Amino acid sequence: MKRKSLKIVACSVCNETDYTDYMNTIDGKLYCQGCAEKLENDIMDELFIQVNYDLNNKRR
């Protein structure tokens, strides 16, 4: 299996280094798998809270 890139880069949050093939790009920044999953969970939690808030306010 041939790599697309052998460049090693650091995560924007924890500075863990890995090949660019294994890093996740979110909003133009590089994240390792663990930090990307945490960021995605935080975003989904925020959206869930906002939707519930909107629904609760429309019922009143």
Backbone hydrogen bonds, N-H to C=O, Kabsch-Sander energy under -0.5 kcal/mol:
donor,donor_aa,acceptor,acceptor_aa,energy
9,V,18,D,-2.6
11,C,16,E,-2.2
12,S,30,L,-3.2
15,N,11,C,-1.0
18,D,9,V,-2.1
20,T,7,K,-2.0
22,Y,19,Y,-1.8
23,M,20,T,-1.1
24,N,31,Y,-3.3
26,I,24,N,-0.6
26,I,29,K,-2.3
29,K,26,I,-1.7
31,Y,24,N,-2.8
36,A,32,C,-2.5
37,E,33,Q,-2.4
38,K,34,G,-2.0
39,L,35,C,-2.5
40,E,36,A,-2.6
41,N,37,E,-2.4
42,D,38,K,-2.5
43,I,39,L,-2.4
44,M,40,E,-2.6
45,D,41,N,-2.7
46,E,42,D,-2.2
47,L,43,I,-2.3
48,F,44,M,-2.5
49,I,45,D,-2.5
50,Q,46,E,-2.3
51,V,47,L,-2.7
52,N,48,F,-2.4
53,Y,49,I,-2.4
54,D,50,Q,-2.6
55,L,51,V,-2.6
56,N,52,N,-2.6
57,N,53,Y,-2.0
58,K,54,D,-1.6
59,R,55,L,-1.2
60,R,56,N,-0.7
